[in-house]
Amino acid sequence: MKSTPLARTLCIGALGLGLLTGAMSPSYAAPTPDGPRPTSTRPAAGSASEARDVELMRRQQPLLDAAHHLRQMGAASQAGFSGITVDPERRTLRLYWRGALPTSVKRTVQQLSRPSVRIEVRRAPAPEPGRPGETPKVSLSARTPAKPVAGTTDPAPRPAGRVNDRSPVSGGALIITQPETCTTGFGVVSEATGRKQMLTAGHCGPVGSPWFNGDGEFLGNAVARHPEADALVIDVSSSDRVWHGAVTENLDGIDDRARTVPEARSPEVGQYLCTSGAVSGTHCGLRVTRIGVVLSIAGRDVPDQIEAEQVEHTAAAGNGDSGGPVYSATTGTGPVMAHGMITAYDRQETAPCSGAPTGNGRTCSWRVYFTDIRSVLKATGTRLSHSAAA
């Protein structure tokens, strides 16, 4: 993604951020009669809150299409380009430009404008929403080891669910390696070999690490790691879907709202999206507040990070959700668009956890950072599984 005035970098020590690898054995994997039960702050299916989230994501889609067209026709590569923001509530796209707007860009703006896409051209550098001025680069040095999830005590194997997904594995599923608990991202296909694989966060483990589901069943080994995109490639057959819903909705194979992922796009400032963590479940109502953030993980700069905030300051993600998919949806049951994979959270902006409850080292936040999906696919040399099959 091209760097713009929206693409601020953060100084070391400016914020207390943490990686979202697991810090506990999620209690929902095998709850005991007297132990803590899964919780969820996610609205029930069909609720007014969920309907509002979907409506905002439906409204923003024409704006995202217009922004994508502007970038595809080269507007973002021109000297005067300063940034793009989308405002779904007002059905407005704002194009920030320094100096006179070129005739070609002006013509494209006129062609794209319609009732569902109002385009405002602002002759000034794009503001950084909610955060004026330069902000420093953040060092992510905190890593809390996680205990592996204990295998089920059921006499027979349970149907595959978010906690114990099996090949072909979907995004948003629980995966474990010593000593980390993480979440699968998106199913992909290697451009070089045509082999189906699964992505997760690069900080979750090294090349060669073995990965298991919540029942302790072996899934596959990590075969490639790309620190510059915080991406890890696991050699396991993957599906073209992501788990969608609260943790309790995705146990024991209850997957009536799983989503296919046919397309991947870089996000825009102002757009709404969802996260799907194996430990927290699905959370929507997140809004992108910053693009082009640079994080420092284990001494290496990771560019193309996106900052997003849950607008009601409820949990967006927590420990164990690292690598989980970030996406948007325009319907309550249909396909979703991939935007990235969860990287880190802001430890200074905490919120009560959903899924596995807060405690035993588990923390959740309403502000999260995720890696731009286009950067992940480019670094790993992969494409989405669904797009490969289409």
C-alpha positions in Angstrom: 0.0 0.0 0.0 1.3 3.4 -0.9 2.3 5.5 2.1 0.2 8.7 2.5 -0.3 11.2 5.3 -2.7 8.6 6.7 0.1 6.1 6.9 1.6 7.3 10.2 4.4 5.3 11.9 4.5 4.9 15.7 7.5 5.7 18.0 8.9 2.9 20.2 7.2 2.9 23.6 4.4 5.2 22.5 1.7 2.6 23.2 1.6 -0.5 25.3 0.8 -3.2 22.7 0.8 -6.9 23.0 0.8 -9.9 20.7 -2.4 -11.9 20.6 -0.9 -15.3 21.1 -2.8 -17.4 23.7 -2.1 -16.9 27.4 -4.3 -19.7 28.7 -6.1 -23.0 27.9 -9.5 -21.7 26.7 -12.1 -23.0 29.1 -14.7 -23.6 26.3 -12.6 -26.5 24.8 -13.6 -28.9 27.5 -15.7 -27.1 30.2 -16.1 -28.7 33.6 -19.4 -28.7 35.4 -18.2 -26.1 37.9 -15.7 -24.3 35.7 -16.1 -21.1 33.8 -18.4 -21.2 30.8 -18.0 -19.6 27.5 -19.3 -16.0 27.4 -20.2 -13.8 24.4 -20.8 -10.1 24.0 -21.6 -10.8 20.3 -25.2 -10.0 19.4 -27.5 -13.0 18.8 -28.2 -13.8 15.1 -30.8 -11.5 13.7 -30.4 -8.9 16.5 -30.7 -5.2 15.8 -27.0 -4.6 16.5 -25.9 -7.3 14.0 -28.4 -6.0 11.4 -26.9 -2.5 11.9 -23.3 -3.8 11.4 -24.3 -5.6 8.2 -26.2 -2.6 6.9 -23.1 -0.3 7.4 -20.9 -2.8 5.6 -23.5 -3.1 2.8 -23.5 0.7 2.5 -19.7 1.0 2.4 -19.3 -1.5 -0.4 -20.0 1.0 -3.3 -17.6 3.4 -1.6 -14.9 0.7 -1.4 -15.5 -0.2 -5.0 -15.0 3.4 -6.0 -11.9 3.7 -3.9 -10.5 0.5 -5.5 -11.2 1.9 -8.9 -9.5 5.2 -8.2 -6.4 3.3 -7.0 -6.5 0.9 -9.9 -6.6 3.8 -12.4 -3.4 5.2 -10.8 -4.7 8.1 -8.8 -2.8 6.9 -5.7 0.5 7.0 -7.6 0.2 10.7 -8.6 2.1 13.4 -6.7 -1.0 15.2 -5.4 -2.7 12.2 -3.9 -3.0 12.5 -0.1 -5.4 9.8 1.0 -8.9 8.3 0.8 -11.5 7.9 3.6 -14.9 6.4 3.4 -18.0 7.4 5.5 -20.7 4.7 5.2 -23.2 6.7 7.4 -23.1 9.6 4.9 -22.5 7.4 1.8 -19.5 9.6 1.2 -15.9 9.0 -0.1 -13.4 11.7 0.6 -10.5 12.1 -1.8 -7.7 14.3 -0.4 -5.5 16.0 -2.9 -2.7 18.6 -2.8 -2.9 21.1 -5.6 -5.0 21.0 -8.7 -7.0 17.8 -9.4 -5.7 16.3 -12.7 -8.3 16.1 -15.5 -8.1 12.3 -15.7 -8.9 12.0 -11.9 -11.6 14.6 -12.1 -13.2 12.7 -15.0 -13.1 9.4 -13.0 -14.6 11.1 -9.9 -17.5 12.3 -12.1 -18.0 8.8 -13.6 -18.0 7.2 -10.2 -20.4 9.6 -8.5 -24.0 8.4 -7.8 -26.5 8.6 -5.0 -24.8 5.7 -3.2 -21.3 7.2 -3.8 -21.0 10.8 -3.0 -17.3 11.9 -3.6 -15.9 14.9 -1.9 -12.5 16.2 -3.1 -10.7 18.0 -0.3 -7.8 20.2 -1.1 -5.7 19.5 1.9 -3.6 16.6 3.4 -5.9 13.9 4.7 -6.4 14.1 8.5 -5.6 11.2 10.7 -9.0 10.3 12.2 -8.9 10.9 16.0 -5.2 11.3 16.1 -3.7 14.5 14.8 0.0 14.9 14.3 2.9 12.4 14.0 2.8 9.3 16.2 5.8 7.0 17.0 6.6 3.5 16.1 5.6 0.8 18.5 7.7 -2.0 19.9 5.9 -5.2 20.5 8.1 -7.0 23.0 5.6 -8.7 25.3 4.8 -12.3 24.6 2.9 -14.3 27.2 3.4 -18.1 26.8 0.2 -20.1 26.5 -0.6 -23.5 27.8 -1.8 -26.0 25.1 -5.5 -26.8 25.1 -6.3 -30.1 26.7 -7.8 -32.8 24.5 -11.5 -33.6 24.9 -12.6 -36.3 27.3 -15.6 -37.3 25.1 -15.7 -41.0 24.5 -16.1 -40.4 20.7 -14.6 -37.6 18.5 -16.8 -34.6 18.3 -17.9 -33.2 14.9 -15.3 -30.7 13.7 -16.0 -27.2 15.0 -14.0 -23.9 15.5 -12.1 -25.5 18.5 -11.3 -28.8 16.9 -11.4 -28.1 13.1 -10.0 -30.8 10.8 -8.7 -31.0 7.3 -9.8 -29.1 5.2 -9.3 -26.4 7.9 -11.3 -23.1 7.8 -10.2 -19.7 9.0 -10.9 -18.6 12.5 -10.1 -22.1 14.0 -8.1 -22.8 17.1 -4.5 -24.1 16.5 -1.9 -24.9 19.1 1.9 -25.4 19.1 4.2 -25.4 22.2 3.9 -22.9 23.8 1.4 -20.9 21.8 -2.3 -20.8 21.1 -3.3 -19.0 17.9 -6.0 -18.8 15.2 -6.1 -19.8 11.5 -6.3 -16.9 9.0 -7.3 -17.7 5.5 -7.1 -20.9 3.4 -4.8 -20.3 0.4 -3.1 -22.1 -2.5 0.6 -21.8 -3.2 1.2 -20.0 -6.5 4.4 -22.1 -7.0 3.0 -25.6 -6.3 -0.8 -25.4 -6.4 -0.9 -27.0 -2.9 -3.6 -25.9 -0.4 -2.2 -24.4 2.8 -3.3 -22.3 5.8 -2.1 -18.9 7.0 -1.7 -17.6 10.5 0.4 -14.9 12.2 4.1 -15.1 11.8 4.9 -14.4 15.4 2.9 -17.6 16.5 5.8 -20.0 15.7 8.9 -20.8 13.7 9.3 -22.9 10.5 9.0 -26.5 11.4 6.7 -26.0 14.3 3.9 -28.7 14.5 0.3 -27.5 14.8 -2.6 -29.3 16.5 -6.3 -28.6 17.0 -8.0 -28.3 20.3 -8.5 -32.0 20.6 -4.7 -32.5 20.2 -5.0 -33.9 16.7 -2.0 -33.1 14.4 -2.8 -30.8 11.5 0.5 -30.0 9.9 3.9 -28.3 10.2 4.8 -24.7 9.5 6.7 -24.7 6.2 7.4 -20.9 5.7 7.6 -17.8 7.8 7.6 -14.2 6.5 8.3 -11.8 9.3 8.0 -8.7 7.0 4.3 -9.6 6.8 3.9 -11.3 10.1 2.7 -14.4 8.2 3.2 -18.2 8.8 2.3 -20.9 6.3 1.1 -24.2 7.6 1.1 -27.3 5.4 -2.5 -28.5 5.9 -5.3 -28.8 3.5 -7.5 -25.7 3.8 -11.1 -24.7 2.9 -12.3 -21.5 1.3 -14.4 -20.6 4.4 -14.0 -18.7 7.7 -15.8 -19.5 11.0 -18.4 -16.8 11.7 -20.2 -16.4 15.0 -19.8 -16.6 18.7 -17.6 -19.4 20.1 -20.7 -21.2 21.4 -22.3 -21.1 17.9 -19.2 -22.8 16.4 -18.8 -25.7 18.7 -19.5 -29.3 17.7 -19.9 -28.6 14.0 -22.6 -26.0 14.4 -21.6 -23.9 11.4 -24.7 -22.8 9.6 -23.3 -19.3 9.1 -19.7 -20.1 7.9 -18.7 -17.8 5.1 -16.8 -18.3 1.8 -14.0 -15.8 1.0 -13.9 -15.1 -2.8 -12.0 -11.8 -2.7 -9.2 -9.9 -0.9 -8.7 -6.2 -0.8 -6.7 -3.7 1.2 -8.9 -1.8 3.7 -9.7 1.9 3.6 -9.8 4.4 6.5 -13.4 4.7 7.8 -14.7 1.3 6.7 -16.3 -1.2 9.0 -15.2 -4.8 9.4 -15.3 -8.0 11.5 -12.6 -10.1 13.3 -13.0 -13.9 13.9 -10.8 -15.2 16.7 -10.8 -18.8 17.8 -10.8 -17.8 21.5 -13.0 -14.7 21.3 -15.4 -15.6 18.4 -16.6 -13.1 15.8 -16.8 -9.3 16.6 -18.1 -6.8 14.1 -18.6 -3.0 14.4 -14.9 -2.4 14.1 -13.9 0.7 12.1 -10.5 1.3 10.5 -8.8 4.4 12.0 -5.3 4.2 10.5 -3.5 2.6 7.6 0.2 2.0 6.9 1.2 1.6 10.6 4.6 0.1 11.2 5.0 -2.3 14.1 8.2 -3.7 15.5 8.0 -7.4 16.3 11.1 -9.1 17.7 13.2 -6.3 16.5 11.9 -6.4 12.9 9.7 -3.7 11.4 6.4 -5.0 10.0 4.8 -2.4 7.6 1.3 -2.3 6.2 -0.4 -2.8 9.5 -4.0 -1.5 10.0 -5.4 0.0 13.2 -9.1 -0.6 13.9 -11.3 0.2 16.9 -14.6 -1.4 18.0 -16.9 1.7 17.9 -18.7 0.8 21.2 -15.5 -0.1 22.9 -16.5 -3.7 23.5 -13.8 -6.4 22.8 -12.4 -6.6 19.3 -9.9 -9.4 20.0 -7.9 -11.0 22.8 -5.1 -13.5 23.6 -5.3 -16.6 21.4 -6.8 -14.7 18.4 -3.5 -14.0 16.7 -3.6 -14.8 13.0 -7.4 -14.7 12.9 -9.2 -13.4 9.8 -10.4 -9.8 9.4 -13.1 -9.3 6.8 -16.3 -7.4 5.8 -19.7 -8.8 4.9 -22.6 -7.2 3.0 -25.2 -9.8 4.0 -26.0 -11.9 7.1 -25.2 -15.2 5.5 -23.3 -14.7 2.2 -19.6 -14.4 1.2 -17.1 -12.1 2.9 -14.2 -10.0 1.6 -10.8 -10.6 3.2 -8.9 -7.6 4.5 -6.2 -9.0 6.8 -5.1 -11.1 9.8 -5.0 -10.1 13.4 -1.5 -9.2 14.8 -1.7 -7.2 18.1 -3.9 -5.4 20.5 -3.6 -2.2 22.7 -3.0 -3.3 26.3 -3.9 0.2 27.5 -7.4 0.0 26.0 -8.9 -3.2 27.5 -12.4 -4.6 27.4 -14.2 -7.6 28.9 -13.4 -10.7 26.9 -15.9 -12.9 25.2 -15.5 -16.6 24.4 -12.9 -17.8 27.0 -13.3 -15.3 29.8 -10.8 -12.8 31.1 -8.3 -14.2 33.6 -5.3 -16.4 33.9 -3.3 -14.0 31.7 -6.1 -13.5 29.1 -6.7 -9.9 28.1 -8.9 -8.3 25.4 -9.0 -4.8 23.8 -11.3 -2.7 21.7 -8.3 -1.5 19.6 -6.4 -4.0 17.4 -3.9 -4.1 14.6 -3.9 -6.4 11.7 -1.7 -7.1 8.6 -3.0 -5.9 5.2 -4.2 -9.1 3.3 -2.6 -8.0 0.1 0.8 -7.8 1.8 0.3 -11.2 3.3 -0.6 -12.9 0.0 2.3 -11.2 -1.8 4.8 -12.1 0.8 3.7 -15.8 1.0 3.2 -16.2 -2.8 -0.3 -17.5 -2.3 -3.9 -16.7 -3.4 -7.2 -17.3 -1.7 -8.5 -20.9 -2.0 -11.9 -19.8 -3.3 -10.4 -17.5 -6.0 -8.2 -20.4 -7.1 -11.2 -22.7 -7.5 -13.5 -20.1 -9.2 
